[in-house]
């Protein structure tokens, strides 16, 4: 039994896109319309860190103006106003100082009649993505949501239905999607150049923040908590999560994993990511990037099962320090090549600096001192292989069976013959020799694409049936596989069979993790 990606989306949601029509879910409201020559009224939830790099390119483009912003940590407001990039734009700091600032997103949305927000960036901890986005979408607000789109499978289904019923533009924040090399390698893979692909390996050096059993033990050993930092609205930061005391920092001598020396914050800032209640660990953090190429290029859709085959530092509070998860994606029809049935794919996920064996990629190893790239993915077909050598798809190489070595995706002669079918984003080309896309600013096209889509500008992608390359037609099925994998990490060495249409596993313990805890007052 197989389905196309498009068929999977319809089956998972039980809905077709309703365009700009009103709906009961949205209370009769429709998506806000901005004319092509108009300026988008933008709100930001999450002001610094990833938040800053999300809203700033949109404001810098001149297509949007920030009219409201929100962060549970009020100290982030001054940091954003005084940031180096803010100062580079004449008059921006002064404008930011005058716009309404909130520590609670609910208060901001309650004042929508006054603010008239058209679009919103949501760059909060993972556990708040769905709560903020779904409430905003029900008000007709378009949403750019950082990856992972949501934290749980129940939220994913709810997000999908809400976005389609309310007719809003959505974009998930996997910025490498707009990079030329990612798009070029996607269309090369979709051409069938590798023959039958049945095996994929994806790996990351994350986590680089504290998680694992020592973190869990430390948190359990400090039930009274610490004084809440000045400026932090802890109630708003917790949001939907179960109430608990604030924990500030691990002591300098605490035995917790902290390879990037992140200051040893327990929850805020950034180090929330390793906790089950707040984040999705390394899998949720990076798979939206590193699985991006195989998911798009192989037209993956429904995941059928998952098993965590290796785990280190298992516990019931935080994600493990290391793991290997095996996912199986179903046989499906190709959208890029109508009439072609694509075989089931086994995808191996490795985190915690675990890498696939170099013997899997002998042609690469022979010319690279036997070394596997620090992060990346390896796609194995009956006629050759593709190797992505970074997180975002800026470095992609291909070797067919008769080739002696890998060549860049743009330089390989057979790859050159594959027709261009996916439009490139202006200003999003990968720079030669750069290992990172996002950190070097080469993913800005992803943000502008979101704004253009709101204005009705730009091509409609055949892959997503919209003007956004990471809208719900893409992000929902990709996230479903990732979130199934995250649950497998919580139940190691158990085969979990997942049914998307029923939204359930065949294991009761796994079903307990489908829906999040939602604290009173934060319902959505």
Secondary structure, 3 states (H helix, E strand, C coil): CCCCHHHHHHHHHCCCCCCCCCCCCCCCCCCCCCCCCCCEEEEEECCCCHHHHHHHHHHHCCCEEEEEEECCECHHHHHHHCCHHHHHCCCHHHHHHHCEEECCHHHHHHCHHHHCCCEEEECCCHHHHHHHHHHHHCCCCEEEEECCCCCCHHHHHHHHHHHHHHCCCEEEECHHHHCHHHHHHHHHHHCCCCCCEEEEEEECCCCCCCCCHHHHHHHHCCCCCCCCCCCECHHHHHCCCCCCCCCCECCCCCCCCCCCCCCCECCCCCHHHHECCCCCHHHHHHHHHHCHHHHHHCCCCCEEEEEEEEEECCCCCECCCEEEEEEEECCEECCCCCCCEECCEEEEEEECCCCCCHHHHHHHHHHCCCCCCCCEEEEEECCEEEEECCCCCCCEEEEECCCCCCEECCCCHHHHCCCCCCCCCCCCCCCCCCCCCHHHCCCHHHHHHHHHHHCCCCCCECCCCECCCCCHHHHHHHHHHHHHHHHHHHCCCCCEEEECCCCEECCHHHHCCCCCCCCCCCCC
